[in-house]
Amino acid sequence: MPSVEGVRGLLARYVTGRLEDGSVCLEVLGLEVIDQGRRFTVAVELIAPDGHWRVRLECDSAEHRIFDGSPPEDLVQAVAMSLRIRLFEWWHTKGSERQSARLGERVD
């Protein structure tokens, strides 16, 4: 079973660095994985066009399979893609949806 640090390492390869969706660029500086039993949270530190943020993304029990043994690469990529998509959803909706706004906090 991969440790929290092991899962962080698996995801960091696909989630950190410069992410673009065609309308915005987010620079992911790092991430922290917080295991919560059958669920886990990924706290992402990033630079967005309007500043430095920390965004907390909740992952469900299906994504928690990444903690099982040696997770297959396609599962790691799927979880990472889901996180990337949710980061862009957060960015585009944080100004209009309270639930999205609560996911992020300014660091600067």
Secondary structure as GFF3:
##gff-version 3
##sequence-region A 1 108
A	DSSP	alpha_helix	4	15	.	.	.	ID=ss1
A	DSSP	beta_strand	17	20	.	.	.	ID=ss2
A	DSSP	beta_strand	25	36	.	.	.	ID=ss3
A	DSSP	beta_strand	39	48	.	.	.	ID=ss4
A	DSSP	beta_strand	51	59	.	.	.	ID=ss5
A	DSSP	three_ten_helix	63	67	.	.	.	ID=ss6
A	DSSP	alpha_helix	73	93	.	.	.	ID=ss7
A	DSSP	alpha_helix	98	103	.	.	.	ID=ss8
A	DSSP	beta_strand	104	106	.	.	.	ID=ss9
###
